[in-house]
Amino acid sequence: MTRDQALTEAREAAAKAKKLAEEAERAVNSLDRHHKTERYAAAGSAWADVSRTYTDLAALLED
């Protein structure tokens, strides 16, 4: 894996985390989807961890 590939993976994971955080925010305010809030938040947190891991990896790789 190259540094650029790791950074691409980090960006994609961050985008997924953002989308899931937005879903959690919508779900918390919805009677029909309120029960899904915790799942969206947990999934978003996991993707944020993945993004941070790829960012850390990119810092160790050469161009």
N, C-alpha and C positions, 0 to 999 in steps of 0.2 A: 504494500500500500504506500502510495506517495503522500506527501504533505497535502497537496491539492485534493486528493481523493478523500483524505480524512476531513478536511475542511468542508468539502461538499457534503459528506455524510453528516457532519455537525450541523450545517445549515438546514439540511432536510429534517433532521431530528428536531431541531429547534422550531421549525415550521409546524411539525406535527404537535409538539408540545403546546404551541400557541393556539392552534386550532382546538385542541382538547380543553384547554383552559377557557376558551371562549364558549365551548359547548357546556362546560360545567357552570359557567356564569349564567347562561341562558336557562339551564336546567334548574338551577336553584330558585329561579323566579317563575317557574312553570309548575302548576299543579299536576299536570300530566306526566312531566318528566323529572320531577323533584327527586324521586327515588334513584335516579341515575347520576346525580351530582357527584357522589363519592367515587363512583367508578370512573367518571370522566376525569376528576381531579387526580386520582391515583395513576391513571394511564398517562396523563399529561406530565406528572412528576417523573414517571419512569422514562418518558421520552426526553425530558430535560436532563436527566442523569446520563442518558445515552449521548446527548449533544455535548455535555461537559467532558465525557470520556473521550469522544473523538477530538475535541478541542485539545485536551491534554496530550493525546497521541500525536496530533499534528505538531505540537510544540517540540516533540522529541524526534520527529522525522526531518530529513533533509529535503530540499526542493527537488 
